[in-house]
Each structure stands twice: as C-alpha cells, then as structure tokens.
Amino acid sequence: MAPSVLSPSSLSPGIVSPSVLSPAILSPFALNPSIFSPSALGALVASPFALSPSFFSPSYIALVVFSPSAFSPSFNSTGKGVTVLFSPSVGS
C-alpha cells in the first residue's frame, strides 16, 4: 500500500480514533477495506491472536489446532467426537 493510504487525510474522521491507529491496524491484512466495518474492527482489536499477521498463516492455524494447549475446556465442550478426532493420542 502507498504511504498516503496511512495518512489521516486519507481516512474518514470516524476511522481516525486512538484505538484504531494501533500498529496492528496498519498491517497489510488490516488495510483490507472490509476490516473497517464496526464488527470486524472490534473483533480485530479484541483478539490478541488476530493482531498477529502470522495468525493468518495456514501452517500456524494447523499448529494451534493440533497443539495440546489448544484443547481448552470451551473447545472440549463442543462435543466429545470433535475432541477425540483432534486428540494428540489419535494422531500419534
């Protein structure tokens, strides 16, 4: 993206707020026009993982899915079938 895209004059007044002008918002992924919708912007700011460009990498997503630490109680509550399917013991 051209540097001029990041200048305040290129952004609408509503976009130029302190919370939006974080380094993560200026990343290539965040420059996608769809990210400026209220719901998408809120999700990006609220989620620490979404602030990392590497999160969008397929290999990173696979690593998180198959990592033992990824099996939080909330993940297990989605159903025993899902838990067993992604269980590290099944993959080895």
N, C-alpha and C positions, 0 to 999 in steps of 0.2 A: 504494500500500500504506500502511496505517496505521503510524505510527512505532512502535507497540507490537510490530509484527512483527520489528523490528530489535533489540529488547531481548533481553539474554541469557536472561531468564526464559521467553521465547517459543521459544527454541531448545533443542534437546536437548544434553546435555553433550558429546556427540561432535562436534557442529557448532561448538561454541564453542572453536575452536583458533586460535592466532595466524595461521596460514596462510589460514584460511577467512575471517577477519574483515578482509579487504582491501577497499579501496573498490570494486573491480570486482565482488566478490561481493555487494555491497549494491546493485548496479544493478538496475533493473526487470527486465531479462532474467534476472538471476541469481536473482531471487526466485521463479522458477518451481519448484515442488516437485520436478520431475524433475531439476533441476540438482544436487540434494543427493545423488544416487546417487554412489557412490565413483568409478565410471569417468567419469561426466560432469563431476564436480567436478575430478577430476585433469586432464582434458583442458582445462577452462576455465582452470585455474591455469597449466598448462604452455604454453599457446599465447598469445603476446603479441597476436595478432590477435583472439583470442576475448575478450580483456579490453576490447576497444573496442566499444561498442554500435553504432557505425556499420558494423561488420563485417556486421551482420545486415541491412543495407540492400541491396535488390536492385541498386540503381544502383552501390553500392560494389563488390559482387561482380562485376558486369559490367565495371567499370573495371579491377579486378585481373586478370580473365581475359584482357582484351584489351590489357593493358599489356605492353610488350616485356620489362619486368623480371620478369614473371610466368613467363617461359619459362626456368625453371631446368633444369639437367641432369636432375634427377629427373623433371621434368614431361615433358621430351623423351623420356625412357626409356620412357614409357608406350606409345609407338608412333608411327611416322612419320606415319601417317594423321591422328592427333589433332593433331600438331604443325603439319602443313600446313593443316589445317582452321581452326586458330586463328591462323595466321600473319598478322602485320600487313600483309605484302605482298599477301595474298589479299584482305584487307578493303578495301584502297585501290584 
